[in-house]
Amino acid sequence: MKRSIVLLLVAFCGLPAFGAELRPPAQVVAGTAFSIQSSGAGEATFYLIGPAVVSKRKVQLGSDISVQPDEIERAGRYTAIVCDGSCTASVFTVQAATPFRISLLVHPSRVPVDDPNSMSAVAFLFDRFHNLVMTPQQVNFNVVPRSGSSISEKRETENGVAWIRMSSGRQEGAVKIGASAGKADELRVVQQIAADACNLKIKGAWNSHNFWVETDPVRDCAGNNVPDGTVVSFTKTDAAGKTTVDVPIKKGIAKVQMPIAGGAHITVASGVVTGNELNVAGGQ
């Protein structure tokens, strides 16, 4: 639409006149007032056409034409035109202002502990007019664990974006991941959860002619408690055949009653992790 307006103006006013010239800066900063030098004499009509503005006003040729901050809030290519019977056009570029806000994306929101390169953080830099800041900027990424010192890494933006990949820590709990550039900063929280069970151990005992099998407290290899609700599978093989029972962990352990027909062989697993095995004599 704006391109059509420019073409119509040039077509209506004729070819650019040599008596009037516009000399805007090659590049200006969004939201910053500046002046366009003009040559010639007399009154003319000034047009400013940009990504989000079309303005028109009377000006005096031979004097500086003031452009107000609210006319150039959007970054991009602008066209300045003066018409006094013939039209003269000049093009300049508005670049984004300094970073004002960071849009920070962190994935995933939950991650197992001690998982290499399992987390990613992506930062987009915007100025106060919501323009993506395309000039290279340094972004400081910070990881603050529940305990211990924070970790910092610096990255330079490319086309307004900076990113980093990180490994999860060895302790479960909330981890804060932040990004900052100048006065702009943003923070996200990632929940680190226990990894797969490690060193699964079961034990069995008779109680009033019933045989019970239970695990020791189920933890991952870093010593974190595996969350309640995680399924543990008990498999029994005896004279009656093979039976598997899935039991969720409650208060850190999984427990199940298993009828025994004669002797029995019992194994345990959680996901791909297996534990010790029990050989039980029946009839007690």
N, C-alpha and C positions, 0 to 999 in steps of 0.2 A: 504494500500500500504506500509506504513512504517513498520507495523507489519510483513509483508511478507519479507521486507529487513532484519529485525532482525533475523527472522527464517532462512533465507538463509545464513546469515553470520555465525550463530551458526552451522548450518548443514555443511557448507563448512570447517570451521575451527576446528570442533570437539568439544569435551566437554571442559568446562572452565578449564584453566590451574591453578594449585595451585602455580606456581612460580610467577605469576603476579596478583596483586589485584588492584582494584580501590576503592577509598574511597571518594566519593563525599559527600557534605553536604546533610543532609536529606531533606532540603528545602532551596531554594534561592528565591530572589526577581527578578521579570522580569526586563530585561534591566540592570542588575548589573553584572559586571565581577566577576568571582570567579575562584578558582583552584580546581582541582581534584587530590588528592594524589594517586600516583601509586607506586607499588613495583616491584622488578625484575631488570633486566639490559638489555641493548641493545636497538636496534631500533624496534618499533612496529607501526602498523597502528591504528590510533584512529578514531572511528566513533561516531558521536553524532546525535541521532535521536529523534525528538520531534514533536509537533503538526504542526509546520510550517517550519521545517528545517531538512535537512539531510546533514551533513558535514563530510569530510574525510581529514586526514592529517597525516604526519609522526611525531612521538613523541619519546622521549627517556624515557624508563621505569626507575623507581627509582627517577624520578623528578616530580614536580607538573605539571599538564597539565592545561594550561590556557584556559578558556572559555570566549569568548568575549560577550559584552552586546548584540550585534545584533544577536547572536545565540540563545538567550533565551528571545525574546520579547513576545512570546506567553505563557500564563499560561497553566499549565498542566503537564503531566507525560513525562519525558525524559529518554532515555536509552543511557548510555555511554558504549562503547565497545572498547577494545584493542585486537589486534590480532598480535601474533608473532609466528605463526605456530599453536597455539591453541588460542582460544578466551575467554576472560573474560568479562562479562557484569555486569553492576550495574545500578540501577534505582534511580532517584531522582525526586523531585517535584518542579516546579516553580510556585510560587504564584504571584498574581497581585501586582503591585506597589501601591503607595498611590493614593487616588482619584484625578483625574485630570479634569474630566468632569462629569456633571450630565445631564442625559436625564430625563426631567420632563414632565409628562403627566397630564393635568388638564381637568376635565370633569364636567359639560358641559361648552361651551364657553359663553352661555347666561343662566341666571338663575333668577327666580323671587325673589324679596326681601323677607326677613323674612321667608325663607324656611328651616326648620331644616334638617341637614345632607344632603343637596342637592348637595354639591360640594365634589369632591374627587381629591386628588393629589397623584401621584405615582412617586417616584424618583428612578432611576437606576444609580448606581455609576460605572464609568469606569476609568481605569488608562490611561496614555498617549499612551499606546500601544493597546487601545481598549479592554482590558480584563475587564470582569465584576469583581468588587472587592468583593470577597466572604467573607472576614473576616468582623466581625461586625464593623460597623462605625456609628457614631452619625450624624443624619441629622437634621438640624434646618429648620422647615417650618415657613414661615412668611406670614401674610396676612396684606396688607396695604390698608385700605379703603380710600375713597375720603377725608374724614375728620375724625378726632379723632386719637387715638393712634393705633399703629400696634399691632397685636397679634402674639405671637410666641409659637410654640409647638415643642418639641424635640422627635424624634423617632430613634430607633436603627434598622439598616438594618438586614434583615434575607435573607441569600443567595443573597446578593447584592441589595435587594429591601427594600424600606421603603415607607409607605403610611399613609395617614391621611384622615379623613372625616371632613367636616366643614359645618357650617350653614351660609347662606347668611345674610348680614346685612339688616338694615331697610331703607337704603337710596339708591336710584337708582344711577347708574353710574359705571364707570370702577373701578375694584378692582384688585390690583396687588398681585399675589401669587408667592412666591419664595421659593427656597430650596437651602441650602448651606451645604457643608461638607468640612472642611479644607479650601483650597483656591479655591475650585470649587463651582460655584453657577450658578443658572439658574432662569429665571423669565418668568411668563406667566400672561396674562391679561384676566379677566373674566368680562363680561358686566352684571351688575345687572340691571334688568328691573322691572318696576312696576308690582305688583301682580294683582290679579283680582280686578275688580272694587268693591268699598265698599260704602254703603250708597247712592245708586243711587237715584237721585231726578229729577223729570220732572215737567215742568210747561207748560201751554198752553195759547194761546192768539189768538183772532180773528184779522185778518188784511185784510181789503178789502174783506170781506165775505169768506176769506180763513182761515182755522184753522191750526195753527202751534204748534207743540209740540217740545220742546227742553230740553235737560238735563242741570243741573248745571255742572260746570267743573267736569269731571269724574276723580276721584282719588282712589287710593287703601287705605287700612285701615291705612297705615303709612303716608298718605298725599302726596305720589308721584303721579305725573300726569300719567294716563294711556296713553300709546302711541297712537298717531294718527294712524288711520287705524283699530283700534280695533272695532269690530262690536257690535253695540247696536241694539236690536230688539224691535220695537214698535208694539204692538198688539192692534187692535181696534175691538170692538164688538158693532155693531149697527143693525138697521133694515135691512141693506143689507147683514148682516152676519159677519163673522170673517175674518179679514185681518191682516197679519203680514208683516211688512216692516223692512228689515235689512239696517242699516245706519252706515257707518264708522265714527269714531270720527274725526273731523277736528278742529284744533286749540283748542283742549281740550274739545269740546262739540259735541253732536250729535243732529241733527235737521231735522225734516221732516214735510211736509205739508200733512194733512189727511182730505179728504172730509168727512163730517158728514151728515148722513141721519137720521134726528130726534135726539134723545138722543144717546150718545155713552159712552162706558166704555173703557178706554185706560190704558194699563199696559206697563211696560218697563223691560227689562232684558239684561244682558250681561253675557254670559256663564251661570253659575248656579246661578248668583246673580240677584235678583229681586229688584225693587224699589217701590216707592209709586204709587198709582193709581189715575187716573183722571176720574171724571164723568162730561160729557159735554152735555149741551143742544144745539141742532142744530138750524139752521135758522137765525143766526146772520150775 
